[in-house]
Amino acid sequence: MKGKEIVQTVQKKMKEHHELFARAIPLIASENVTSKEVREATLSDFSHRYAEGWPGERVYAGCQYIDDVEFICMDLAKEVFKADFADVRPISGVVANLVLYSAFTKPGDVSMSISIPNGGHISTGPLHTQKGDFMGGTAGAVRGLDVKYIPFNRRELVIDVEKAEEAIKELKPSLLHFGASVFLFPHPVKELAPVAKDLGATVTYDAAHVSGLIACGHFQDPLNEGAEAMSFSTHKTMFGPQHGCVVATSDKEEFYNKIKRATFPGMTSNHHLHNVAGLAIALAEIKEFGYEYGGQVIKNSQALAKALETEGFTICGKEHGYTKSHTLLVDVSPLQEKAGLGKDIEEKLEQADIILNRNLLPWDMLDGRNYLNPGGIRMGTSEVTRLGMKESEMKQIAQFIRRVAIDLEDPKKVAKDVNAFRNDYQTLHYCFGSNEDAYKYIDII
């Protein structure tokens, strides 16, 4: 293809992508959609500029307005998370985790986190494959940490507090790192943070999935419960651009300085200034609309879990009410003989324009399954809530999923009904603009 042809082809694919999400049901738990104000920020000239260093102390000229925006963003992050410090320069949730690792550990130190099969994120994993693990992770591969796992009740999908306390006392970690990628229930920070701190550990919390719910006051308050610093990405339950952040509370200035130095020059050079501006706007939206939004997200996830169970699915975490967050986990292994496993069902649902992802169950590897075609599927309600859907719509979504995964109806036939259903949900809610088309393609030229 010639140059102009390439441009036109890429533009065509981008527009087709927008059209897909305008007609589909988006249930990926790690995704959300931004407002036009956030999109405007990410398209601004900030995206062309450099601003290395702390605002007000840059090593580049021309940053006066960039600094003003970054200070606004920092102040908003401190306000909504009830923190005393915020660093909004990490460019992703993984980088935010690396900032904490770099600030509070050295290579070879012991860290404790949730294992990947139990819902942990790859950024908290070890270098080498361990029993029950399916891949290495950032903590071990990049920082060289000796990663040990927080004991976990696989069937109930919660941390085993008694065994975790024993493990902390035995392993004496330098870092106790809460948080997960499948984050259904609050973690026992209040119960375990004092145990770790008494042994000299730093206690941190990866809130990538639940940061918006925390900011909205609907999950838990990690910094008030004993975590000293919290890392997160900004585009899941928080509806900002893809970026990262660290917030913290401490009575020691050096604690904050360690985070600042780890971010720059440790983990970032330029830090995607357009996304800092977008994050500032998203934080303002959270401040204004967050309480209502976060509450509806959780209502929707619980309603979807109950509706799916009514339709014949096995929902994990039933002992604790299915979920207390935006995420729910479904065990599809009982459907294996007729419908297949997680990958098979994910693909069938995608053909029906229902977008979600396969997911390992904590016991999958013990049963001989792996991440390529696991026994679970994961879904989240953050984005459909942003589109104005409520509990009654969750019942309809559950019926669509049943028609594909249990009734084995032709996905293309179901897609027509999904598309008709989505026609009524094109407008973005919980933002300052009115009647925003959530998936409108912005044609600049």
C-alpha positions as a printed NumPy array, in Angstrom:
array([[  0.   ,   0.   ,   0.   ],
       [  1.082,   3.57 ,  -0.676],
       [  1.269,   6.183,   2.056],
       [ -2.162,   7.731,   1.558],
       [ -3.699,   4.283,   1.231],
       [ -2.21 ,   3.27 ,   4.581],
       [ -3.669,   6.369,   6.248],
       [ -7.098,   5.703,   4.795],
       [ -6.989,   2.036,   5.799],
       [ -6.054,   2.86 ,   9.396],
       [ -8.773,   5.514,   9.577],
       [-11.303,   3.038,   8.204],
       [-10.353,   0.444,  10.843],
       [-10.622,   3.003,  13.629],
       [-14.077,   4.038,  12.452],
       [-15.17 ,   0.405,  12.208],
       [-13.968,  -0.092,  15.78 ],
       [-16.134,   2.829,  16.935],
       [-19.091,   1.327,  15.085],
       [-18.529,  -2.022,  16.815],
       [-18.639,  -0.512,  20.282],
       [-21.653,   1.606,  19.404],
       [-23.65 ,  -1.568,  18.689],
       [-22.065,  -4.017,  21.191],
       [-22.468,  -4.614,  24.919],
       [-19.081,  -3.69 ,  26.481],
       [-18.406,  -5.826,  29.564],
       [-14.596,  -5.814,  29.814],
       [-13.925,  -5.095,  33.5  ],
       [-10.718,  -3.164,  32.773],
       [-12.264,  -0.723,  30.305],
       [-14.435,   2.367,  30.332],
       [-15.245,   5.242,  27.984],
       [-14.259,   8.89 ,  28.403],
       [-16.257,  12.092,  28.035],
       [-15.735,  14.54 ,  25.177],
       [-13.959,  16.893,  27.604],
       [-11.427,  14.186,  28.449],
       [-11.022,  13.336,  24.766],
       [-10.408,  16.998,  23.966],
       [ -7.608,  17.071,  26.533],
       [ -5.952,  13.999,  25.069],
       [ -6.036,  15.55 ,  21.572],
       [ -4.48 ,  18.834,  22.718],
       [ -0.98 ,  20.172,  22.047],
       [  0.009,  18.837,  25.483],
       [  0.528,  15.53 ,  23.643],
       [  3.46 ,  17.063,  21.719],
       [  5.371,  18.451,  24.711],
       [  7.913,  17.388,  27.324],
       [  7.909,  18.292,  31.009],
       [ 10.43 ,  16.103,  32.796],
       [ 10.585,  16.485,  36.554],
       [  8.2  ,  17.771,  39.233],
       [  5.814,  20.605,  38.308],
       [  7.501,  23.925,  38.998],
       [ 10.905,  22.235,  38.786],
       [ 10.99 ,  21.154,  35.134],
       [ 14.056,  20.673,  33.007],
       [ 12.132,  21.935,  29.941],
       [ 10.856,  25.433,  29.128],
       [  7.325,  26.203,  27.97 ],
       [  5.645,  24.306,  30.813],
       [  3.831,  27.038,  32.723],
       [  0.33 ,  25.944,  31.668],
       [  1.228,  22.274,  31.832],
       [  2.39 ,  22.837,  35.427],
       [ -0.872,  24.581,  36.313],
       [ -2.892,  21.635,  35.003],
       [ -0.688,  19.082,  36.766],
       [ -1.075,  20.888,  40.11 ],
       [ -4.866,  20.881,  39.61 ],
       [ -4.723,  17.164,  38.857],
       [ -2.612,  16.445,  41.96 ],
       [ -4.913,  18.466,  44.213],
       [ -7.994,  16.658,  42.901],
       [ -6.346,  13.247,  43.376],
       [ -5.487,  14.13 ,  46.985],
       [ -9.025,  15.336,  47.597],
       [-10.982,  12.385,  46.184],
       [ -8.668,   9.776,  47.721],
       [ -8.273,  11.571,  51.079],
       [ -4.506,  11.524,  50.603],
       [ -1.735,  13.918,  51.593],
       [  0.379,  13.306,  48.494],
       [ -0.248,  12.502,  44.831],
       [  2.108,  11.8  ,  41.956],
       [  0.176,  11.825,  38.67 ],
       [  3.196,  11.183,  36.443],
       [  3.187,   7.353,  36.164],
       [  1.986,   6.532,  32.665],
       [  0.122,   3.311,  33.571],
       [ -0.924,   1.132,  36.475],
       [  2.061,  -1.167,  35.896],
       [  4.433,   1.806,  36.007],
       [  2.709,   3.009,  39.193],
       [  3.384,  -0.401,  40.752],
       [  7.011,  -0.226,  39.623],
       [  7.276,   3.165,  41.303],
       [  6.263,   1.574,  44.601],
       [  8.619,  -1.365,  44.131],
       [ 11.507,   0.995,  43.341],
       [ 10.726,   3.368,  46.191],
       [ 10.325,   0.805,  48.97 ],
       [ 12.265,  -2.329,  48.035],
       [ 15.596,  -3.433,  46.635],
       [ 16.22 ,  -6.425,  44.347],
       [ 16.06 ,  -9.69 ,  46.262],
       [ 13.62 ,  -8.393,  48.877],
       [ 10.544, -10.445,  49.713],
       [  7.207,  -9.02 ,  48.594],
       [  3.79 , -10.53 ,  49.212],
       [  0.836, -10.251,  46.847],
       [ -2.084, -12.231,  45.414],
       [ -1.089, -14.954,  42.934],
       [ -2.211, -14.623,  39.324],
       [ -4.545, -17.668,  39.376],
       [ -6.175, -16.234,  42.503],
       [ -6.867, -12.97 ,  40.702],
       [ -3.564, -11.145,  41.058],
       [ -2.182,  -8.963,  38.289],
       [  0.891,  -9.842,  36.203],
       [  2.634,  -6.715,  37.528],
       [  2.773,  -8.274,  41.004],
       [  4.096, -11.679,  39.89 ],
       [  7.49 , -13.406,  40.216],
       [ 10.194, -13.871,  37.612],
       [  9.974, -17.64 ,  37.348],
       [  6.972, -19.856,  36.973],
       [  5.95 , -21.319,  40.312],
       [  3.508, -24.066,  41.189],
       [  0.005, -22.809,  40.463],
       [  1.319, -19.903,  38.372],
       [  1.132, -19.55 ,  34.597],
       [  3.681, -16.845,  33.857],
       [  6.251, -14.569,  35.394],
       [  5.452, -10.989,  36.303],
       [  6.801,  -7.464,  36.616],
       [  7.749,  -7.518,  40.306],
       [ 10.136, -10.394,  39.773],
       [ 11.221,  -9.83 ,  36.183],
       [ 11.864,  -6.075,  36.396],
       [ 12.536,  -5.295,  40.067],
       [ 13.94 ,  -8.705,  40.987],
       [ 11.688,  -9.215,  43.996],
       [ 11.283, -12.581,  45.679],
       [  7.507, -12.773,  45.347],
       [  5.542, -14.828,  47.848],
       [  1.793, -15.235,  47.834],
       [ -0.781, -14.025,  50.315],
       [ -2.808, -17.095,  51.417],
       [ -6.16 , -17.108,  49.682],
       [ -9.434, -18.965,  50.089],
       [ -9.886, -20.165,  46.498],
       [-13.507, -21.175,  46.796],
       [-14.727, -18.024,  48.55 ],
       [-12.35 , -15.739,  46.595],
       [-11.139, -13.823,  49.657],
       [ -7.823, -13.549,  51.495],
       [ -7.492, -16.065,  54.326],
       [ -6.743, -13.614,  57.139],
       [ -5.546, -16.133,  59.729],
       [ -3.168, -17.921,  57.35 ],
       [ -2.021, -14.604,  55.867],
       [ -1.058, -13.305,  59.297],
       [  0.973, -16.448,  59.921],
       [  2.673, -16.159,  56.514],
       [  3.581, -12.504,  57.051],
       [  5.193, -13.305,  60.391],
       [  7.119, -16.19 ,  58.858],
       [  8.26 , -14.507,  55.629],
       [  8.884, -10.995,  57.018],
       [  8.327,  -9.222,  53.668],
       [  9.722,  -5.802,  52.839],
       [  6.508,  -5.05 ,  50.961],
       [  2.944,  -6.22 ,  51.558],
       [  1.079,  -5.338,  48.363],
       [ -2.715,  -5.675,  48.348],
       [ -4.822,  -5.5  ,  45.18 ],
       [ -5.903,  -7.721,  42.314],
       [ -7.013,  -7.953,  38.711],
       [-10.1  ,  -9.95 ,  39.679],
       [-11.086,  -7.768,  42.618],
       [-14.5  ,  -8.862,  43.857],
       [-14.248,  -8.051,  47.568],
       [-12.322,  -5.557,  49.736],
       [ -8.997,  -6.8  ,  51.079],
       [ -8.334,  -7.086,  54.847],
       [ -6.017,  -4.082,  55.065],
       [ -7.116,  -3.179,  58.602],
       [ -6.406,  -6.686,  59.858],
       [ -3.058,  -7.336,  58.146],
       [ -1.358,  -3.935,  57.755],
       [ -0.4  ,  -3.68 ,  61.457],
       [  1.133,  -7.167,  61.35 ],
       [  3.339,  -6.235,  58.384],
       [  4.286,  -2.812,  59.728],
       [  5.372,  -4.277,  63.059],
       [  7.906,  -6.311,  61.08 ],
       [  9.191,  -3.265,  59.197],
       [  7.287,  -3.794,  55.935],
       [  5.789,  -1.07 ,  53.784],
       [  2.096,  -1.664,  53.065],
       [  0.802,  -0.704,  49.626],
       [ -2.38 ,  -1.271,  47.637],
       [ -2.9  ,  -1.726,  43.894],
       [ -6.281,  -0.105,  43.218],
       [ -6.115,  -0.287,  39.418],
       [ -9.534,  -1.909,  39.108],
       [-11.319,  -0.257,  42.001],
       [ -9.807,   3.249,  42.116],
       [-13.016,   4.841,  40.851],
       [-15.108,   2.968,  43.419],
       [-12.708,   4.026,  46.194],
       [-12.842,   7.654,  45.038],
       [-16.644,   7.41 ,  44.921],
       [-16.783,   6.117,  48.512],
       [-18.224,   2.718,  47.586],
       [-15.488,   0.13 ,  48.172],
       [-12.951,   0.557,  50.963],
       [-10.62 ,   3.353,  52.05 ],
       [ -7.153,   1.747,  51.897],
       [ -5.134,   4.76 ,  53.062],
       [ -7.365,   5.163,  56.108],
       [ -7.25 ,   1.424,  56.821],
       [ -3.466,   1.109,  56.988],
       [ -1.997,   1.21 ,  53.475],
       [  0.75 ,   3.805,  53.206],
       [  0.625,   4.253,  49.432],
       [ -1.804,   3.288,  46.691],
       [ -1.073,   2.776,  42.988],
       [ -3.679,   2.632,  40.25 ],
       [ -4.536,   3.045,  36.611],
       [ -7.115,   5.635,  35.701],
       [ -9.423,   4.115,  33.079],
       [-11.364,   1.242,  34.638],
       [-13.876,   2.187,  37.335],
       [-12.369,   5.647,  36.996],
       [-13.348,   7.043,  33.602],
       [-10.132,   8.803,  32.672],
       [ -7.594,   8.267,  29.903],
       [ -5.145,   5.39 ,  30.129],
       [ -2.629,   6.629,  32.677],
       [ -1.426,   5.908,  36.228],
       [ -1.155,   7.53 ,  39.642],
       [  0.272,   7.037,  43.138],
       [ -1.305,   8.575,  46.233],
       [  0.011,   8.294,  49.767],
       [ -0.327,   9.381,  53.375],
       [  2.663,   9.597,  55.698],
       [  4.097,  11.814,  58.411],
       [  7.544,  11.636,  56.776],
       [  8.492,  13.873,  53.869],
       [ 11.183,  11.398,  52.828],
       [  8.44 ,   8.828,  52.172],
       [  7.013,  11.119,  49.492],
       [ 10.455,  11.974,  48.143],
       [ 11.142,   8.281,  47.545],
       [  8.006,   8.076,  45.4  ],
       [  8.911,  11.237,  43.495],
       [ 12.454,  10.014,  42.747],
       [ 11.188,   6.577,  41.748],
       [  8.789,   8.141,  39.254],
       [ 11.369,  10.532,  37.818],
       [ 14.075,   9.831,  36.876],
       [ 13.373,   6.198,  37.817],
       [ 10.32 ,   5.119,  35.816],
       [  9.433,   7.981,  33.485],
       [ 10.974,  10.617,  31.289],
       [  8.113,  12.577,  29.78 ],
       [  4.837,  11.471,  31.325],
       [  2.142,  11.876,  28.639],
       [  0.977,  15.362,  29.56 ],
       [ -2.231,  15.192,  27.521],
       [ -3.354,  12.286,  29.713],
       [ -2.553,  14.244,  32.867],
       [ -4.936,  16.927,  31.581],
       [ -7.528,  14.266,  30.776],
       [ -7.111,  12.753,  34.23 ],
       [ -7.708,  16.15 ,  35.86 ],
       [-11.038,  16.404,  34.041],
       [-11.965,  12.809,  34.9  ],
       [-11.219,  13.475,  38.582],
       [-13.496,  16.516,  38.428],
       [-16.216,  14.252,  36.985],
       [-15.631,  11.728,  39.785],
       [-15.875,  14.519,  42.353],
       [-19.159,  15.752,  40.89 ],
       [-20.883,  12.519,  39.82 ],
       [-18.893,   9.729,  41.446],
       [-21.071,   8.8  ,  44.384],
       [-24.115,   8.163,  42.201],
       [-22.046,   6.441,  39.511],
       [-20.114,   4.135,  41.865],
       [-23.244,   3.067,  43.672],
       [-24.974,   2.174,  40.407],
       [-21.929,   0.242,  39.153],
       [-22.081,  -2.052,  42.191],
       [-25.864,  -2.397,  42.014],
       [-25.506,  -3.391,  38.374],
       [-22.767,  -5.963,  38.986],
       [-24.773,  -7.608,  41.75 ],
       [-27.922,  -7.526,  39.625],
       [-26.071,  -9.054,  36.669],
       [-24.655, -11.805,  38.893],
       [-28.099, -12.698,  40.219],
       [-29.658, -12.552,  36.75 ],
       [-26.98 , -14.824,  35.3  ],
       [-27.52 , -17.29 ,  38.125],
       [-31.255, -17.253,  37.38 ],
       [-30.425, -18.003,  33.735],
       [-28.427, -21.088,  34.749],
       [-24.841, -19.9  ,  35.217],
       [-22.524, -20.647,  38.147],
       [-21.379, -17.371,  39.712],
       [-18.238, -17.366,  41.849],
       [-18.134, -15.706,  45.268],
       [-21.725, -16.511,  46.173],
       [-20.773, -16.97 ,  49.86 ],
       [-19.999, -13.249,  50.07 ],
       [-22.755, -11.907,  47.833],
       [-21.101, -12.547,  44.425],
       [-19.272,  -9.198,  44.289],
       [-18.815,  -5.887,  46.079],
       [-17.182,  -4.226,  43.075],
       [-17.746,  -3.75 ,  39.341],
       [-16.483,  -7.241,  38.497],
       [-18.08 , -10.67 ,  38.521],
       [-16.546, -14.034,  37.751],
       [-18.495, -16.872,  36.133],
       [-17.483, -20.542,  36.261],
       [-18.351, -21.886,  32.798],
       [-16.728, -25.289,  33.277],
       [-20.17 , -26.949,  33.764],
       [-20.901, -25.902,  30.164],
       [-17.74 , -27.462,  28.753],
       [-19.323, -30.48 ,  27.086],
       [-21.748, -28.439,  24.965],
       [-20.409, -24.877,  24.79 ],
       [-16.717, -25.238,  25.613],
       [-14.646, -23.282,  28.128],
       [-13.757, -19.635,  28.647],
       [-12.061, -18.959,  25.322],
       [-14.784, -20.781,  23.377],
       [-17.581, -18.859,  25.072],
       [-15.7  , -15.551,  24.82 ],
       [-15.444, -16.048,  21.053],
       [-19.092, -17.047,  20.632],
       [-20.226, -14.022,  22.634],
       [-17.993, -11.743,  20.588],
       [-19.798, -12.958,  17.465],
       [-22.996, -11.822,  19.196],
       [-21.426,  -8.395,  19.878],
       [-21.093,  -9.096,  23.607],
       [-17.545,  -8.155,  24.593],
       [-15.999,  -9.773,  27.682],
       [-12.921, -11.867,  28.453],
       [-11.968, -15.393,  29.461],
       [-10.423, -15.638,  32.931],
       [ -8.548, -18.174,  35.024],
       [-10.403, -19.56 ,  37.997],
       [ -8.298, -20.11 ,  41.152],
       [ -8.658, -23.875,  40.821],
       [ -8.211, -24.091,  37.034],
       [ -4.588, -25.177,  37.022],
       [ -5.294, -27.814,  39.641],
       [ -7.956, -29.147,  37.253],
       [ -5.567, -29.164,  34.291],
       [ -6.738, -25.961,  32.596],
       [ -4.698, -22.855,  31.772],
       [ -5.148, -19.242,  30.697],
       [ -5.441, -20.137,  26.993],
       [ -8.845, -21.723,  27.582],
       [ -9.701, -21.395,  31.259],
       [-12.829, -22.34 ,  33.15 ],
       [-14.032, -18.803,  33.724],
       [-15.228, -15.621,  32.089],
       [-14.94 , -12.185,  33.678],
       [-17.228,  -9.242,  33.137],
       [-17.617,  -5.757,  34.561],
       [-20.363,  -3.149,  34.672],
       [-18.349,   0.098,  34.622],
       [-18.938,   0.969,  30.97 ],
       [-22.559,  -0.127,  30.629],
       [-23.33 ,   1.942,  33.737],
       [-21.736,   4.955,  32.069],
       [-24.198,   4.404,  29.228],
       [-27.132,   4.772,  31.627],
       [-28.002,   1.112,  32.135],
       [-29.465,  -0.041,  35.448],
       [-30.63 ,  -3.253,  37.104],
       [-33.398,  -4.062,  34.613],
       [-30.947,  -3.879,  31.723],
       [-28.685,  -6.372,  33.513],
       [-31.5  ,  -8.929,  33.278],
       [-31.688,  -8.419,  29.53 ],
       [-27.913,  -8.773,  29.174],
       [-28.01 , -12.028,  31.151],
       [-30.654, -13.355,  28.776],
       [-28.504, -12.524,  25.741],
       [-25.547, -14.351,  27.293],
       [-27.723, -17.378,  28.107],
       [-29.003, -17.584,  24.548],
       [-25.429, -17.9  ,  23.258],
       [-23.677, -19.926,  25.98 ],
       [-26.45 , -22.23 ,  27.209],
       [-29.139, -22.327,  24.522],
       [-26.425, -22.377,  21.821],
       [-28.441, -20.041,  19.624],
       [-26.747, -18.696,  16.499],
       [-24.611, -15.757,  17.737],
       [-25.343, -13.741,  14.589],
       [-29.055, -13.974,  15.307],
       [-28.509, -12.867,  18.914],
       [-26.322, -10.014,  17.649],
       [-29.302,  -8.478,  15.852],
       [-31.208,  -8.305,  19.135],
       [-28.126,  -7.001,  20.97 ],
       [-27.736,  -4.247,  18.397],
       [-31.393,  -3.251,  18.693],
       [-31.05 ,  -3.187,  22.491],
       [-27.981,  -0.934,  22.261],
       [-29.785,   1.613,  20.095],
       [-31.333,   3.037,  23.256],
       [-27.978,   3.404,  25.056],
       [-25.73 ,   5.69 ,  23.037],
       [-25.496,   8.644,  25.406],
       [-22.779,   9.121,  28.017],
       [-23.88 ,   9.733,  31.62 ],
       [-22.116,  11.022,  34.753],
       [-20.276,  13.835,  32.954],
       [-20.633,  17.597,  32.473],
       [-21.731,  17.428,  28.822],
       [-25.311,  16.593,  27.913],
       [-26.457,  14.173,  25.22 ],
       [-22.905,  13.055,  24.479],
       [-22.582,  10.357,  21.848],
       [-20.383,   7.869,  23.703],
       [-18.697,   6.358,  20.643],
       [-18.778,   9.118,  18.073],
       [-15.664,   9.129,  15.928],
       [-13.961,  12.525,  16.019],
       [-13.041,  13.418,  12.453],
       [-10.461,  16.228,  12.656],
       [ -9.88 ,  16.67 ,   8.95 ]])
